[in-house]
Amino acid sequence: MALFGHLLSETAELRPLEPWQATAFAAYVDRLRPHLSPWLPWAHVITDTESARQWLQRYADEQAKGNGRIFGIWVDGKLEGGALFRVFDTQSGVCELGAWLSPEAGGRGLVTRAADHLVNWAVKERGMARVEWRVTPANTRSIAVAKRLGMRHEGTLREVFPFNGLRQDLEIWALLASDLTTGRPTD
């Protein structure tokens, strides 16, 4: 299974997002900050090329240690979204996957296809036993992706972290490696 340069559609591709692409990433975040900032803490801290480079470098360093990865979703050659393994703990066999997309690229199944590819890679190539998807209850589009991936809602952590001036709840959705072999849950 190839991980790099995975086609999501005829015009969209999932590929690594690296520190040398910091200028494009900073411009993307700046352009979509109002859309991203209600859900993604990093949309508040990436304010220029240098902060984008530092943030991407952190993922490059984690990737070098086998602990995390970040990818961009390009549509017609333009950065329109991304996906990442925020946590990738090979010792415990647990990873956390997240994704985001610009509104103009939405509605095409790109996030679901990208996430599905990464779930399969994490489980089949890296031996992960569990893939988690964490989301605030208000983020219905993200919850819909978790459902399309066949993840189960396992519970809600109430007021688990402060964000945007409020204590936020966090839903935990997950898919087990055994779900891929026995059939993904439907509830």
C-alpha positions in Angstrom: 0.0 0.0 0.0 1.5 3.3 -1.0 1.3 6.1 1.5 2.7 9.1 -0.5 0.9 10.7 -3.3 -2.4 8.8 -2.8 -5.1 9.9 -5.2 -8.4 10.8 -3.6 -10.1 11.7 -6.9 -9.2 12.7 -10.4 -8.3 16.2 -9.2 -7.4 15.6 -5.5 -4.4 14.0 -3.8 -3.2 13.3 -0.3 0.5 13.8 0.3 2.9 14.7 3.1 2.8 18.3 4.3 6.4 19.3 5.2 8.3 22.2 6.7 9.5 23.4 3.3 5.8 24.0 2.5 5.3 26.4 5.4 4.6 29.5 3.2 1.7 27.7 1.5 0.4 26.3 4.8 0.5 29.7 6.5 -1.4 31.2 3.6 -3.9 28.5 3.7 -4.5 29.0 7.5 -4.6 32.8 7.1 -7.2 32.4 4.3 -9.4 30.0 6.2 -8.8 31.1 9.8 -12.5 32.0 10.4 -13.5 28.5 9.1 -10.8 26.6 11.0 -10.5 28.5 14.3 -13.8 27.3 15.9 -12.5 23.7 15.8 -8.7 23.7 15.6 -6.4 25.2 18.2 -3.5 25.5 15.8 -5.5 27.9 13.6 -4.9 30.4 16.4 -1.1 29.9 16.7 -0.1 29.6 13.0 0.0 33.3 12.1 2.9 33.5 9.6 5.4 31.4 7.7 7.8 31.0 10.7 5.0 29.7 13.0 3.8 27.4 10.3 7.3 26.1 9.8 7.8 25.4 13.5 4.4 23.6 13.7 5.2 21.5 10.6 8.7 20.8 11.9 7.2 19.4 15.1 5.3 16.9 13.0 8.4 16.2 10.9 10.4 15.4 14.1 7.6 13.2 15.3 7.5 11.4 12.0 11.2 10.8 12.2 10.6 9.1 15.6 7.6 7.2 14.2 5.1 9.0 16.4 3.1 11.3 14.1 2.5 12.5 10.6 0.8 15.3 8.8 -0.6 15.4 5.2 -2.1 17.9 2.9 -5.1 17.5 0.7 -4.4 19.2 -2.6 -7.2 19.9 -5.1 -6.1 20.9 -8.6 -2.6 21.5 -7.2 -3.8 23.9 -4.4 -3.7 23.1 -0.7 -7.3 22.7 0.4 -7.1 20.7 3.6 -5.2 18.1 5.5 -5.1 15.1 7.8 -2.8 14.2 10.6 -2.0 11.6 13.2 -1.9 13.9 16.2 -1.0 10.9 18.3 0.7 7.8 17.0 1.8 5.5 19.8 3.2 2.3 18.3 4.0 0.9 21.8 0.3 1.0 22.8 -1.0 0.5 19.3 -3.2 3.6 19.6 -3.3 6.6 17.2 -5.5 9.6 16.9 -6.5 10.9 13.4 -7.9 14.3 12.6 -8.7 16.1 9.3 -9.9 19.5 8.0 -10.9 20.9 4.6 -11.7 24.3 3.1 -15.5 24.9 2.5 -15.0 25.1 -1.3 -13.5 21.6 -1.4 -16.2 20.1 0.8 -19.0 17.8 -0.2 -16.8 15.6 -2.4 -15.9 12.9 0.2 -12.2 13.9 0.2 -11.8 13.9 4.0 -13.6 10.5 4.3 -11.4 9.0 1.6 -8.2 10.5 3.1 -9.1 9.3 6.6 -10.1 5.9 5.3 -6.7 5.5 3.6 -4.8 6.6 6.7 -6.9 4.3 8.9 -6.0 1.3 6.7 -2.4 2.3 6.5 -2.1 2.7 10.3 -3.7 -0.7 11.0 -2.4 -2.8 8.1 1.1 -1.3 7.7 1.9 -0.1 11.1 0.0 -2.6 13.2 -2.2 -0.1 15.1 -4.9 -1.8 17.2 -7.1 1.3 17.6 -7.7 4.5 15.7 -9.4 7.4 17.5 -11.2 10.4 16.2 -11.8 13.2 18.8 -14.3 15.9 18.1 -16.3 18.6 19.9 -20.1 17.7 19.8 -20.8 20.9 17.8 -18.6 19.8 14.9 -21.3 17.8 13.1 -19.4 17.5 9.8 -16.4 15.8 11.6 -18.8 13.5 13.5 -20.3 12.6 10.1 -16.9 11.6 8.9 -16.3 9.4 12.0 -19.6 7.7 11.3 -18.8 7.1 7.6 -15.5 5.5 8.6 -17.5 3.1 10.7 -16.3 4.4 14.0 -18.2 3.9 17.2 -19.0 6.8 19.6 -17.4 5.5 22.9 -18.2 8.4 25.1 -17.9 12.1 25.8 -15.3 13.7 28.0 -17.2 16.6 29.6 -15.4 20.0 29.8 -12.1 18.4 29.2 -10.2 21.4 27.8 -10.4 25.2 27.6 -10.8 26.6 24.1 -12.1 29.8 22.7 -13.0 31.0 26.2 -15.1 28.0 27.1 -14.6 24.5 28.6 -15.1 22.1 25.7 -16.6 18.6 25.7 -14.9 16.1 23.5 -16.5 13.1 21.9 -14.3 10.0 21.4 -15.0 7.9 18.3 -12.9 4.8 17.6 -12.3 2.0 15.2 -10.5 -1.2 16.2 -8.2 -3.2 14.0 -10.6 -6.1 14.5 -13.4 -4.0 13.0 -11.5 -4.0 9.7 -11.5 -7.8 9.6 -14.9 -8.5 11.0 -16.7 -5.6 9.4 -16.9 -2.0 10.5 -19.6 -1.2 13.1 -22.8 0.3 11.8 -24.0 1.8 15.1 
